[in-house]
């Protein structure tokens, strides 16, 4: 799990009392949208990573995220950009994908080859399962591996 190496987070349209940092640790706090159901969550990593899966935990079937668009290395997207731009991958989540049942731990696999050298992940929540006015997320896990860090001490010049 890569949650421990998330350096910074931000979220557009979050309720001020229910912010994005709440969902990166297992606790009783949630992320909740403010003026409508859409959210743009930006996760920036301490180093380059390779992502393999996401694990979403919703609060209820009505407010759990359903239509998700993922973007890599685009931390400054607006809502219109997120709706119109080519995404890295689109997800259509079900209630089971949002782990609403007690004890459920289902991951949503990503197209691994598309998620190499990721410095930031932008998650655009376009819709929720129940068409409710707000979207709520209880917990989010990011899975993958740290990218290869280059050590300058190991560098050897090319000799011809």
C-alpha positions, 0 to 999 in steps of 0.5 A: 500500500502506498498511502504512507508515501502520499506527500500532499493532498487536495480536493475540489468541492470538499465539505470543509468539515469532511476533507480528503485527508480523512480518507487516507487513514482508517478512522471514523472520518469521511470525505464528503462533497460540498455543493454537488456530487462531484469531487476532484481528489489529487494525491501527490507522492513523495517519489515516482510510483507504479500503481496497480489498484485502488480500494474504495470504501463508501459510506452508503450505496446512495452516496458511494462513488460510481463514475471515476476518471483517473489522470496521472501527473495532471494535478491542476485539472479543473472540473471542465478539464476532467470532464473533457480531457482524455483520462488515463483510465475510466472506472465504473464502480459497483456497490461491491467495488465500494466495499459497502458490505461489512468485512469486504476488501475488494480492490479495483485493478488498474491497467498497470502498464498505464500507471508507471512513473506516477508522481500524482494521481487525480481522481475525478468522481463524476457520479455516485451510485444513488444519484444523490446530491453528495458523494461520501468516501470513508477510506481510500487505499492506493496500491502499487510499488515505489518507482526505481530511485536512481542513486547517483553514486551508482552511476558510471560514465559510458566509455567508448 
